[in-house]
Every structure is written in C-alpha cells, then in structure tokens.
C-alpha cells in the first residue's frame, strides 16, 4: 500500500476501505514510520494514530495495543542503534533532509 492509499483513509476520517481491516494493515503501519520514504512513514503513523484513537475496542483490544506499543518501541530502538553513539538527528525527517533546509542534516551532540 502506498501514500495515496493511506491518504484516502485520512481523508475519509480514518474509516477503512471496504475489504480492509485494521488487523491487516497494522503490520505495515507499524513498520512504515522507519521507511526511507518520509511521506509514507508520516502518513502511516498518522493512520495508525487515527485507528488507535477510535472508540475503545473498535480497532484494537488492550492486548493488541500493548503489542503495537512494544513493536513501535523495538523499531525505535533498532533505528536509534543505527545512529552514531554520541549523536542524534535533530529537525530531520526519515529521508535525512532537514525540515528547515532540504540540503542539510543537523546533528545535536548529546554528550553535554
């Protein structure tokens, strides 16, 4: 599924298209925020948040939400391990482009 598919879900107030379920889409929605395509990562995260924000029990049980949280934490841990040990990216999207300057990636020294 691509950005336009997920954009359609956002535009339809997070109602899933016929034939699709939250259970089917969740693995991709959880994995996509780490995508090198920043727009896919961002829209996937937005859709996941919208599905979670629905009334309790509509899309996910408490147990499923716990599993999603654990998977997202593992994904963040994996991604942060790929960065230099003493630096984190600041103000960047997953594409490595700065939100302020598309040709520059800024870093923050966290040793201080």
PyMOL commands that set and color helices and strands:
alter all, ss='L'
color gray80, all
select helices_A, chain A and resi 3-11+22-32+38-52+62-81
alter helices_A, ss='H'
color red, helices_A
select strands_A, chain A and resi 87-90+106-109
alter strands_A, ss='S'
color yellow, strands_A
deselect
rebuild
show_as cartoon
